[in-house]
Amino acid sequence: MSNKRKKFIVLSLYLVSFFSVNIFNDTYAQAPKGTLQNLNISAPSLANNILGTSVTQPIAVYLPPSYNTSNKKFPVVYFLPGFGDQVSDWTSGTYQGFRVNTSMDQLISNKSVNEMIVVIVNGYNFLGGSFYVNSSVTGNWEEFVVNDIVGYIDGNYRTLQSRNSRAICGHSMGGFGALNLAMRHPDIFGAVYVLSPGLFAENGLQRCQLFKSESFIKQFITKETELNALSAENAFASFKSYIQNRYALGDWDTPFAYAYAAAFSPNPNKKAPFIDYPYSLSGTSVVVNSTLLKNFENGFGGLNEKVKTLKENLLSLKQITVDVGNYDEYQWIIEGSIYFSQLLTGEGIPHKLVTFSGGHQNKVRERIEQHLLPTLSKVLVYDSTATSVGSEGCRMPTNFKLQNYPNPFNPITKIQFDIPIAGFVSLKVYDLLGQEVAALLNEERVAGRYELNFDASKLYSGTYFIHLDVEEFKKTIKVLLMK
């Protein structure tokens, strides 16, 4: 081959590459962008907390591209951050560069997810975290999420105000919080996806870092004695300074243990740290109060009883996914996730346990972008006129079905259809000539029973055909419009 020919080929390849890259960049630059709002909202549920946590709390709200150019209503995904995390960590790239707005824009642009609102919820206090539970010391964080946050979002944005259009998710402490809230409030949230959640297997408390050694336990007993010798005001100031110093020294286990205790074994009638600690000294020996220890076991644990007690709530959820890394640095999280999955299986509760090759934090962005958000996008209901009915979690239809009533109708008929598999659903209406006269549905749906109204007020009287297409399944029924 001549040098001239080679140069021509190289130049051609360069130009193709150059224009391809620039066309891609231009396309992405021109793709519609969503809006990120960083807000501070009222949190009345946290009033009178002992730690002095503000009753004005930060949140981040992502609005999809068409929010400001349409009158549509949108489903909402609520994300609960982990221990030590603040809202800004999920908007500024702390985890492998993840920024909720840019990730959502890209996922929507490449059609990996549908348009939806995403809310980053704060769970941080000076101890490091609230665990999103009600506590007489840290405040009523459960109520903060289900009442203050959801109420604010529904009251200030165009949302689809149904459990079928709300999902909750989270990472680590936030994973525990999301699962706990979904189990306890299935009337608010219809789906849950958790990453590396705080869950205890039967021996999880002994395996975790809360009481990792006798010297670690004695450190807490000694600190309580020191604080008891001070006035209440000075004890609180000293305790707060102590927590700050532990973080400065790179010690996360001590603040985590205090935060966990304040959430699950609080005592507001004591001086700081305002907890009932289960260990004390008898001479030089450590002794345990089994009643108080139970408070710690039931925080991340007590799963067997929780699953049995809340079985019907769990069955009603459209999606339950537990996502955990095989190499999570906290082995007890892996064991707890597997144990929880086994309990759900034993009670016949549909769910997914997903494992991946990774640790506690090193693949957070990947799991959110490639798994969490796409999964929740598929199960959320996007149309207020087409909602899934019945107990989607446990009584899924086993056959495809399409029907309407009344028939004949004038001018509105209710269409019902059952789909036993998830897939892309197309529901259209045709006239006798085979011409499409209405597109009623054209999107991903999970298995379930759905119903919607077809308003034919703008059509002429006559025979029409309603056609349902879901993956490999197709069904058509004939309807008669009589005006």
C-alpha angles and dihedrals in degrees: 000000000000122000089240090055091048092050090050092052093047091048091048092050090048093051092047090050093045096050093041092054093045093046088052092048092047091049092051092044090052094045112112113266129214126227127251117206121191108200143172113218136184115269106190091166089070094055116130095015112160097229095063094243111171120259087219110077134189122239134169121221123196115201117195122241098264095047093093095039100049144038094236123133119229139208117243133227116199116204122199115202124222133253113304092012125123128200091258091061088071095048101041104051102260093144110058089314095303114165114174095218098049092042092050092047091054094044092050092045093054091041095243089130136019121242112282140149116256121200124195108207124206119235099162129121130163090275089059104257149012100215085225093265132123112262133172087223108037097031136251100304094161089059090043090061101039097037112022099034101036090040092052094048094047091045097049106031138049098260134160098245100211134102087239088064098045128078131177127206141160150164128252107321085012089051090057090045094050093049093045093050094045090052092048099039111036087148088067103034125038100185139029134195119181131190120209092336126198101253130149126217115209092286096029096118090058091047098050130079098256094095099011098154143000091250090052091052092048089053089064094046091051093048091051090053091050093050093047089061090061132073115267092255095047092044091057093047091047093047093050091050090048092055091049090051092050090055090047089055092052093252109140097159095071096052090042091055092049092047092049091049092048089053100044106020104031126164113182091181092069129075119258130334082041095209141119102234113201097218132069138162127261102188102312095331125099115233128188132222102217093200093057092041087060089064089061093045092052095052101075090001141050085089097149092060093040093053093048094045095045097036096121091049091052092047091055094058114103094211134020115176127171111192118189137164120243089223099045108156088227102067091187090065091058091047092046093050092051091046092050090050090051091051091051091048090050091055094045094247113154113234144132128243108198122189128188139182101265148078138259098288112359096092102032095121093048093049093048097046100038102033120008100049097038091048094051091043089060096051100043119098111236102184123064090204093055110051131161112247134201129024100323094180099061112013104051117169114259097203138045112254137176125182142143138204140237100027117203092038141181114227106317129047129178115234120205126187136173124208119183093193135051117248149115109310123207118183116177140162123225133187127227091276092057094251117144111244101170138016107205101173135009112163148081116293134179123233112285147093117293136184135186140165122252111207110200097174091124094051130085122249114271147082121322136176125226111206124197120194121182117165105297094350123094130175134170130192129189119233132185124220112201118182 
